[in-house]
Amino acid sequence: MSSRVKFLMLVFLSFSGFTTVFLLFLHSDYARRERAWFRDYPYREMAVRKARHPAQPEISAPAEDTRLAEIPDIISLPDIISPDTARLKPVNIHKRLKKAVTQSRPAPRRKAVETPEKPDMPVKTIAPTPPVSWRHAAARGYKAYREGDYPVAIRYLEQALKSAPDSRALYEQLAYAYKKTGQTSRAASSFKQAIDSYHEGAVPLRLRREVAQLERRFQADGYAIYRAESSTIQQLGADLTRSQTGLEVSYQLENPARIQIYGRLLAGTRQDSLRLDRNSYQAGIGLRLKPLANHNLLLSVERLVRVGRFARNDWMIRAGYSLDHGTGYRQDKAGWWRYNLYLDAALINPADPDIFLTAQTIGGYSMSLSPGLVIEPRLTTLATWQQDRFRKASLIESGPGINLRYYFNDSKYHAYRASIELTAEYRLKLSGSSIGGSGPVVSLIAHF
C-alpha cells in the first residue's frame, strides 16, 4: 500500500474518529440528562400529574371584588370624590368607593335563623388544618435529587409515596435515588414496583435492564480472537497481532463504588493454529471498582500469577474508560446506531513499569432480525502502543466488518442477561512498528 493511500486513509479515519467521539458525547448519559432537564422533564412531570390527578376547579374571586367590578353607571367619580376627599390617600378612596357601592344596592334578604337555647354560651370554632399535599413532597424530592442530595430526596419521595402508592414515576425516581446511594437491593425493589404498574408486554426494557444490573452478582466472560498471519516469513520484533483467548469470572459486591473481585486466565495460540500455547498461560486475580456513578471509569489492581513458562509474577495497575451509545439490545426499534470509544492504560511492575496503551473506536448500524438476534455492519479502528524493558511496539489499524449478536436469558423483571457475539473483520495496517500487518480477524465473545 502506497504512502499516499495510507495518508488519505489516516485523514479519513481521524475525521471519522473525531465525529464518532462528538456523537458519543451527544448520546452520553450526561448530555441526555442535560437535554431532559431543559426540555423533557417539565412536560413529562405535568403529563403525569394530569393523568393521575385531574386539575382542580379554579377558585372564584371574593364577593367584594365582584361587586367592585360591577359598579353601576349612575355612580360617577365626582359624586364620590369631592375636593375634600381628593387629598385622601388612594386606600381611603378605595374604601369609600366600596361603601358607596354597598349603599347603592339593596341589602340581601336574610333567612330566619333559629335562636339557640343557650345564646350566652360561646361557640368555639376550630380552624381546619390544611392537608399535606403529596405533590409538595414529590417536588421537594425531585429538587433534592437534581441538586445531588440523594438522602433528602429519598425521604421526601418515600413520604409522597405514602399518599400516592400507585405513582409509577415516584417509584422509578426513588429507585434511581437508592441506586445513587448504593442501596442496590432497595433500588431493585423499587424498580420492580414500577414494572408491576405496567401491563404485560409494555414494560420498558431499560427498567428490566436496571434490575438485571443491580441484582447480578456473578458474571463470566470469555473470548477468542483469531488473526491470520500476514506473512509466512518469521521476523524479529514485537508482534501485536497475535491470536489469543481469555476467560474471566467476577463477583459484584453491594456498595456505592461497585467493587468487583475477579480472576482470569489468558493464553496465546500457536502460529497458524488454533491450539493454545501452554507456555503463554497467564493467570491473575484482582480488585476492580467504579468510583464515578455517572461515568464508566474502571480502576483495578491485579496480581499476575505465572502459569506458563513465558508468563510473569507481578503487580498490574490498570485504568479504563468508555463512552458508548446503543450497545445494548433495543426492543423499541428495528434499527439503531451504535458507537463505542474505549481507552485503556496498564502498568506492570510500577517500580520499573512496562506500559501498555490501547484506544479503540467501533461504529455501526444494528438491525434486529428477530427477538434477541441482531446483525451489525461496522467499522473498527484500533491503536495500541507498548513499551517494556526490551523494545517498543505500536500498531494502528482499521477495517470494516460484520457483527452478529444473540441475546438470551430474560424474565419479567430482568432484561437479557447473556449474549454471544461473532465478528468477522478485515483490518488494514495503517502505521506502527509491529511485525503483524493487514489481514482477517475473527472473534467470538460470550457473556453470562
Order of alpha helices (4+ residues) and beta strands (2+ residues): alpha-alpha-alpha-alpha-alpha-alpha-alpha-alpha-alpha-alpha-alpha-beta-beta-beta-beta-beta-beta-beta-beta-beta-beta-beta-beta
